């Protein structure tokens, strides 16, 4: 005869929290929609902005999830790799704009800027792996984590000293201004459309690379068991370095796309997007590539729409200022109720 499990105090508290979250979401949504706080065009703009923002989070999150997949560690310096790529590319973009090349050849100019960002971020990521993480590969997990935090501080403060503390505005590219679709329900800013399409293209290429190429198969083999992969003839050190290089390139591309959306970069810009991208990776399932993509897009949309949807109906002034609260609330709720993420799986399964 099957025994009925008695609910513990912790179970009761978690159940109460779940019910409270659901009730709060329902009441907030109902109050906002009933009050008509925003019209259809405003909701559309928030959705498109959220997808664009989430695309940037997804590219950064892929770096977290790739490194975790092969080393089972969180590279908390990855947000600063993203910052370094965007900051370094600014000087190339500014030089091209001053020379008139960016306006005369905007597509080629932005491709050059993107390439510089990806290569510079890739170089920093490779140096991180070689100098900071490789010597600690057999160390307890806490040691690389502390090293990653130290590396993050080193990179951010080095950029602060070399590039300055001032916020730097990316040059305006005329071809990126205006709307991608004029009028109708699909009216989207060109900057948002470019960011979304570029990020999706990069993510598709990455997925194909990991699933279809020999190096991608080696990465997946190492993620399963490094020692067995080495016995099968895979050069573990080289594949791990390639993984960091790919993550760095993705972060560099995200740095330029971030600049296109927000039109500015600064030495501390890697902190919040980096933490939010980590949240996206956890939300999707850390170590799962598709999960990181899905988590980034989901978090971007929740962060854009959530504050307005839940708080506008209650008359809360400037709900967008609470967008960070939404992002980190999502992290806490995911860690409490589904720590292995949407597409992840519990350890040992």
N, C-alpha and C positions, 0 to 999 in steps of 0.2 A: 504494500500500500504506500502510495507516494506521500511524503511528508510536505506540509505547507511551511514554506520558509517565513519566519516572523520578520517583520520590518524593524530594522534597527533605527536608532535616533538619526543617524547619518542619512539613511534611506528616506526617512520622513522629511528631513530638511531639504534634501536634493529634490524630492517630489514637490515640495512647497515652492522651491525656487523655480522649477520648471513651470508650474502652474502660474506663478507670479509673472514670469517672463511672457508667457502666452497671453495672459489677461492684459498686461501692459501694452503689448504689441497690438492686440485687437482694439482696445479702447483708444489708444493713440491714433491708430489708422482711421477708425470710425470718426473720431472727433475732427481730424484733419480733412477727410473727404467730405464730411457733412458741412463743415464751415466753408468749403471751397477756397481754402487759403491760396492755392496755386491753380493756374489754368493748365490746359493740356500742353501748350507750347513750353511752359516752364518745366513741367514734368519731363517732357521730351528732352529738353536741354540738360536737365540734371542726369537723366539716364545716359545720354551720349557722353557727357563729361565723366560720369562714373565708369563707363566702359573704357574710355581713353586713359583715365587714371589707373584703372585696374589692369590695363595692358602693360603699363610701366611696372606696376607691382608684380605682375606675373613674370616679366623678364628677370627682375631681381630675384624673385622667389625661386626661379629655376636654378640659379647659382647655388642657393642654399640647399635645394633638394638634391642636386647633382653631387655636391660635396658630402652631404649626409649619406647618400646612397653608397659611396665608395669607402668612406672613412668613419661613418657613424659619429660624426662630430658636427657641431654648429659653428660655422665660420662667421663669427660676429663682426669680423672686419670687412665683410662683403659689402655692407652699405657704404663704407668709405672707398672701396674699389669703384663702386658706382659713382660716387662723388668725384673721384680723381679723373675718371673718364670724361665726365661732363665739364669739369673745370678746365682740363687740359685742352679739350676741343674748343672751348670758348676763344682761346687766343688765336687758333687757326681761323675760326669763323669771323672773328673781329678783323684779322688781317685781310681775309678775302673780301670782306665787306668794304674795308677802306680802299682796297685796290679796285673796287667796282666789279670784281669777278663774280661775286655772289648774286648780284642783280642781273648781270649779263648771262650767267650760266647757273641758274639756281639749283637745278637738279645735280649737276656735276659737283658744284660747290658743296652742297649738303652731303653728297656721297663721300667727298673728301673729309668733311668734318666728322661724319659717322665713322669712317675708317680710322681716323686718328684717335677718336674716342675708344673704339674697340681695341686697337692695338696697344694704346697706353694702359688701359685697364687690364688687358691681358698680361702685359709685362709685370704690373704690380701683383696680379694674382699668382703668376708663376714664381716671383720672388718670395711671396708670402709662403707658398707651399715649400719651396726649397730651403729657405732660411729659418722659418718659424715653426712649421708643422712637421716636416719630414724627420727631423731629429727626435721628435716626441711621439712618433707613431706607435711605439710600444708602451708609452707612458699611460698612467691612469687617465680616465676621460676628463677629469677636472683640470688637469695640467694644460692640455691644448685649449680648453675653454678660457682659462685665465690668460693664456698667451694670445688668444684671438682678441680679447678685450684690450690687452696692451698694444697689439698691432693696430687695432682700430684707433686708439688714442695717438699712436705714433704717426699714422698716415694723416689723420685729420689735422693735427697740429703742425706737421711738416708742410702741408698744403697751406695752412694759415700763414706760416712764416714765409713761404716762397711766393705765393700768389696774392697774399694780402687778405684782410678781413672784410673788405667791401663786397657788397652784393653786386654781381656783374650781370648786366642785361645782354642777352644774346641779340645780335643784329636782326632787324626786321627784314624778312624776305617777302617781297610783294606778292609773289605767286602763291604764297601760303595764306594770304589774307582773303577774307570774304567767305562765302558759303560754297560747299561742295555741291549741294543741291539747292537751287533757288526756289523758294516757296513750297507749299504743300507740307504734308506731315513728315517728310524726310529731309527737312532743312537742317543741314549739319555743317558746322564750321569746318573749313578745309584742314585746319591744324588738327582737329580731333579725328577727322577721317584719315589723314596721313598717318597719325600715330597709331590708330587702330589697325589699319591695313599693314603697316610696317611691322608692328609687333606680331600680328597673326602670321605673317609670312615667315618671320624669324622663328616663331614657335613651331610652325609646320616643318621647316628645314631641320630644326633640332630634333624633332620627333623622328623624322625620316633617318637622320644620321644615327641616332641611338638604336633604332629598330632594324636598320637595313645594312649598315656598314660593319666591317670587321672590327674597327675600333669601338663602335657602339656595342657590339656583342661582347667584346672584352670588358668594357665598362660594366655591363650587366653581370658578367661572370664574377668580376671582382666584388660587386655589391653583394653577391650571394656568399662567396667565401674566398678571401684573398689568398690563403695558403693553397687551397686546391687549384685556384687559377694559376698560381705560380708554378705548381707541379705540371700543369697542362702546357707550360711554355709561354705564358703571358708575362710580359715585362710589366710588373705591377707598378714600379716607380714611374715608368714612362706614361702609363695609362692614367695614373693619378695626376701627374703633371698636365696631361692633356685635358683632364676633367676640370682642373682649376683654370686652365687657359680658356676653355669654352665658357665656363661660368663668368670669367672676367670679360670676355667679349660681349656676352649678353648684358652684363652690368654696364659696360661702356655704351652700348646701343641704348640702354634704358636712360643713361645720363643725358644723351642728346634728345631723346623723345620727351623726357621730363622738361628739358629747356624749351622745347617747342610748345609744350602745353602751358607752362608757367612763365616762360620768357625770361628766366633768371636762374643763376646758379650762385652758390656761396660755399664756403669751406665746411659749414656744419650741415649741409643739406642731406648728407648721407644717413644721419641718425634716424629721423622719423620714418622716411621711406624704407630704410633698411629694417627697422623693427616691424613696420607694417607688412613688408614683404615676407618677413619671417612668420608673421601671423597668417599670411596667405598660404605659405607653405604648410604650416600646421593645419590650417583649415582644410586644405585639399588632401592632406596626407603626406607628411614629410617623407621624402624618398621616392615619391610617385610623380613622374614628370607631368602627366595629364592632370593630376591632382593639383600641382602647383599652378598650372595655367588656369584651371577652373577656380582655384582658391583666390588667385589674384583678381580675376574678373569679378568674382562674387564680392570680395571685400571692397573693391572700387565702387561697385554699384551700391552696396550697403552704406558705405561712407558718404556717398553723394546724396542718396535719396533718404536714408534712414532718419537723420535728424529732422528733416522737413516733414517726413511722413508721420513720425511719432510725436513730434513736439509742436508743430505749427498750430494744430487744432486747439492746443491748450494755451495759446497766446504767449508762448515762450519767445522772447525777443532774440533775434539773430541765432536761430538754431544751428546754422552752419558752423558757428564757433565751437560747437560740441561734437564735431565730426571725429576728432581724435578719441573722444569718449566712446563713440560707437565702435571704432576700430578695436580698441583695447577691451571693450566689453565683449566683443566677439571672440577675442583671444581667450579671455577668462572662461566664457561659456563653453568654448570648444574643448579647452583643457579639462574642464569639469565633467562634461557629459559625453564627449567623444574625443579623447586625447589622441587617437590614431587618425583622425580626420575623416573627410567625406569618402575618399577613395582608398584610404590607408587600411591597414589591417593590424590587429593586435600582435605584439611580439610573440613569436613561437608558433604562429599559424601560417 
